[in-house]
Amino acid sequence: MATIAASASPAMQEISSKATSSPARTAAAAAPAPARYRPSPMVIFSACMVLLGATGPLLLRVYFVHGGQRLFFSAALQISGWPLLLLPIGVSFFRGRKHGVSNLLLAPRLAGAGALLGALYAISCFIYALGSQALPLSTSSLLQATQLAFTAVFAFIFAGLRFTPFSANAVVLLTIGPAVLGVGPGSGKPAGEASKTYWTGFCESIAAAALAGLVLPLVEVAMARYGRRTGPTARVPPPYVTVMQMQAVMGAAGTAVCLLGMAIKSDFAALPSEAATFGLGKTNYYLVLIWDAVAWQLLNMGVMGLITCASSLLAGIMIAVLLPVSEVLAVIFLHEKFDGPKGIALVLSLWGFASYLYGEKAQKKREAQKKEQQLAVAKKTGDLESAAP
């Protein structure tokens, strides 16, 4: 993460350039030299939250392996941790009350967009739960890496992402990796599982990755388009309380969708009996559920922070980083088999991730050099004009 730039997304940069205008000569004289290549503290913090949430997929798989069967309930676990944000949001409002709480609240249009995107993300979580029920964690995690490819394509369409040779190479590699699982010997299918069940789960995991890959750029666009503020409170990226509110709105809307599904499928009446027959015991059943919801909330909050403080593509990259973590956790705690096709897919995925990081570093370095040259030319021009009679 030390090589990831702390710049705002293209949409955020456009808003920033519109919000701040001054004469070119004054800007050139007053602008400091470009900072060295260093990440924003909020980007680092958000990335760490994503890594801390790596146990979310593991605990969800534990739920299914030991007898859990409620799909809408498992989808709710992935988004229902949003009440944990209410306390820090309240503290942020209290600390910022001198500037006016209304300046910290989400704009109505942004809140509406967040609710719609939260409902869409809930559908993605439900499809992901379908795939997780049928596939080993190591396989479903590798398939989720294709989310980066979908994120890149949708970010190109909706958020103005500009591809570089390195980012394009990363997308290709992270797409080929899961394909290896599909054509490799045995295709990673667990022993004793029906081929139809496996391939259905395979397609469901890809579909979940595609839908989640659509949501990330749309969140970035919504934050840029509807989260604009003017005056002294305008900030790009926006304050972190805005990030938390957006996550809370999306979580509440998504939870409402899952609760509706649970009511239709009679999940509420089935949960007590499911807890009584859970393979790890009733107490551990509730512990797994609680910690799974907390882990997913950390992951979601980290992803939202990366989208807001950097870009949706970076958020997709960090989700891909969870690959090796998920693989190790699955082998250690769930004793899943790690065969040749999975190893090849993992190497290709890590190769794609390294390619993206190197490309980002090289691109930001070129941008910094270009800015330095522009500042030098502007300074020389200013000196010549001041020396002229």
N, C-alpha and C positions, 0 to 999 in steps of 0.2 A: 504493500500500500504506500510505501514511501515514495513511489515513482508516479503516483497519480496526481494530476494537477487539480488544484482547488478552484477551478473556474466554473462559472455558471454554465448552464446549458445554452445552446444557440438561441432558443426562445427567450430565456432569461436575459441573455446578453443584448438581444434586440430591445427589450423593454428598458434595460439599463441605459442604453445609448440614447433612447428617446427621452428618458426622464432627466438626464443631465446634459446640458448643452452650454458651451462657453466658447469664446473666440479661440480660433485655432492657435494663434500666437501665444495667448495666455496659457492654454492647456499644455502647449509644448514646453513652455518655460517652467511651468509649475509641476509638471508630471515628474515623479521620481523615476529613477532607473528601474527597469523591470526586475522584480524580485527573483531570487534564485528559485529553482524548481522545488517547491515545498508544498505539501498538502495542507488543506484547511483543517483546523482542529475538529470541526463538525463532520468533515468527511471521514477523518480517522475514527471519531466516536461512532458514527453510523456504521462504518465497516466492522468495528469491533462488536457492535450489537448483532450484526448479521452472523458473525462467527459464533457468538454466544447462543444464537438461536438454532445452531446446527443440530441440537438434540431433538428439535421438534419433529422432523421426519422419522427419527429413530423411535421415539415414544409412540408415534402414530402407528408404526409398524408393529411395535410391541402390543398395542391395543388389539390389532387384528390377529396377530399370531396366537395370542392367548384367549381368544374367544369372542372378541368384540366384533359386532356385525352391523351396527347402526351407522349407515353411511351419512345421513344428514347430520347426525350428532357428531361424527368425526369431522365433517366439514366445519361445523360450528366451532370445534376446538381450535381450528386454524385461525379464526378471526374473532373469537369471543373474549379475548383478553383485553379489549379496549378499555374497560372500566379502570384498569390500572393506571391509565393516563389522566384520569380525572383529578387526582391530587396534584401532580406536577402542573397541570393546566391551571388549576385554581391558584397555586402558588405564583405562577407566572402572571396571572391577572392581578394578584394582590401587589406584587412588586412593581408592576407597570401601571398601577392605577393613577399615578400622577400625570401620565400621558393620556389618560382616558381609556377605559376598558373597551370602548367601541372601536378604538384604533387597533386593538388586538384581535377582535372577533373576526371570524371568517366572513368574507363577503357573501351575501345570499346566493349569488350565482355560483360561487365556488363551492359552497355547502351543497347546493343542489347537484352540481356535477360530481361531487364526492359521493353523494348518496347513490347516484346511478352507477358509478364505477364500483362502489362497494357491493352492490347487488350483482354486478357482472363478475367481480372477483369471487363472490360466494359460489357462483356457478362453477368457476374454475376450480375452487377448493373441493366441491362435490365430485367433479370429474377426476381430480387428483386422488381423492379417497377411493374411488372405484378402481383406479390403477394400482394404488398401494395395497388394496385388499388382495389383488391377484398376483402381484409381482414381488420378488425379493427387494429389500431396500436398496441394495447395491445396483440392481438393474433399473429400478424406477428413478434413482438419483441420476444415473447416466442419461436416461431418457429426458429428464428434466433439464439437462444441459442444453437441449435444443431450444430452450426458451430464449437463450441468447440470440440465436439466429432469428427467431421470430421478433424479438425485441428490436434487433438491428433493422430488419425490414420495415416494421411499423414505425420506428423512429425516423427512418428515411422518408417515409410517406407523410407522417403527421408532424414530426418535430424538427424537420430540416436537418437531420443527421448527414454529415458528409463522410463518406467512406474513404479510408486510406488503404493502401495495399496491405498493411498489417492487420487492420480491423477486418477487412474482407477475408484475409487468410484465416483469422481466428474464427469467423463465422463458418467458413467452409469446414475447418477441422472439427469444430464442435457439432457440426451436422453429420459428418462422416462417422464420428465416434459411435453414436447410437445405431447407425446403419450396420456397423460391424456386429452388434448384438443380434440384429435381425437375420443376418446371413451366415453367422458363424456356426460352427458345429454345436448342435444342441440348442443354439440360440439363447443360452442362459436359462432355459426352462427348468424349473425345479422338478426333481424326480417325483413321479406320481401325479403331476398336475396335467389336466387335459390340455391339449394343444389349443382348443378353442378358447378356453379360459385364459391361457397365457397370451394369445394374440389379441384377444379383446382388451386385456389389461395393457398390452403394449400400445395399442391404438388410443386407448383412453389416456395414457400418460402423455402421449404426443399431443393429443387434443388439449389437455390441461396446460401443457407448456405453451401451446399456441395462444390460448385464451389469456393466460397470464402475460405472455409477451405482448399482447395487444393492450392490456390494462396499463402497463408501466409507461409507455409513451403518452397515452391519453391522460394519465395523471400529470405528467410533465407539461403537456399542453394546457391542461386546465389550470395548473398553478401559475403558468406564465400569462394566460389570457385573462383569467378572472381574479387572480390574486394580486393584481396591480394596485399599488397605493401611491398616492402623491403627497407632496409636502415633506416635513421633517421625519415622518414615520416611514417613508419609503425606503426599503432596503432590498437589495438583490445580492444573495438570496434572502428570502424573508426570514423573520425571527423564528426560532425553533418552536415557539408556541403555536405558530401557524402550522408547522409540520405535525405537531401532536394533535391539533384540532382536526386536521384533514384525515389523519389516521383514525381518530375517534369516530368521525362521521362515517367513514367508509366501513369501519368495524361494526358500528351500530346498524347500518343499513344491511350489511351482509349477514349479521346475526339474525336480523328480523326475517330475512329470506330463509335461513336455515331453520329457525324456529317454526316457520310455517310448514316447511317440509317435514320436520319432526312431528308436528301435529297431524299431518296427513298420514304419515307412516306409523303413527302410534308409538313413537320412540319413547315418549315420556313414561308410558305404562310399562315398557319393556326394560328400562334401565335397571330397576331394582333386581329383577331376575337375572339380568346379564351380569350384574356385580356379584351376585351370589355364586354364579358358575364360572367366574373369571379364573383363568389358570393360575394366576399369582396370588389369589386371595382377594377378599372384598376390600380390605384396607388398601392394598396395593393398587386395586382398581381405581379408587378415587385419587390416590397419589399420582398415578400415571396420567389421569385426566387433568389434574390441576397443573402439574409441571409441564405437560404438553401444551396447555393453553398459554402458560407463561412463556415457554420457549418460542412458540409461534409468534407471540406478541413482540418479543425482542427482535425476531427476524423481520417481521413486517415493519416495525418502527425503524429499524436500520435501513431497510429498502426505501421507505418513504423519505428518510433523511438524505440518502444518496441521490434520489431523484430530484429533490428540491435543491440541495447544495451543490450538486454536480450535474448528472444527467441520467436518463433512464437506461442508457447503454451501460454506464458504470454500475448501476444497480443490477442489471442482468449479468454483468461480469462477476460481481461478488456472489451472486447466486451460483454461478458456475464454480466459484472457488470452493463451495461446500462439497463438491464432488469427492476430493480425497478424504475430507473429514467424514462424510457419510460412509464411504467405503471402509475406512478403518473401524468406525463404530459398528458397522454391520457385521464385519468379520469377528470382532472381539466379543460383542455382547449377544449377537443373534446367531453366531457360528455359521454364517452363510458361506457358501463356496465361492472362492475367487478364482475363476478359470481363465484360460487364455483369451477368449474374446473380450471379457471384461477388462483384462489387463491392457489389451490393445486399445480399447475404447477409452480407458482412463488416460493412457499415454497421449493419445490424440487430443483429448480434452485439455490436459495440462499444457500440451504444446500450443494449442490455440490460445489458452489464457496467457502464456508467456509471450506469444506473438503480439497479443493486444497490448500488454504492458510495455513492451519494448517500443512498439509503434507509437503509443501515447507519449512516451518519454522523448522519442526523437522528434515528434511533431511539436510538442511544447517547447523543446529546445530551439527548434527552427523559428517558432513564433516569437520567442524571447529575443533571439538574435535580430529578427526583422524589426521588432519594436525598438531595439537599441539603435539600429541603423537609422530608423525614422527619426528618433529623438536627436541623434547626432546631426542629421541633415537640417532638422528644424532649428537646432541651436545655432548652427553655422549661418543659416539664413537670417535668424534674428540678430546675430552679431553684425552681419554685413549691413542690414537695414539700419541698425543703430549707429553704425560708423559713417553712413552716408550723410553728406551735408544737407 
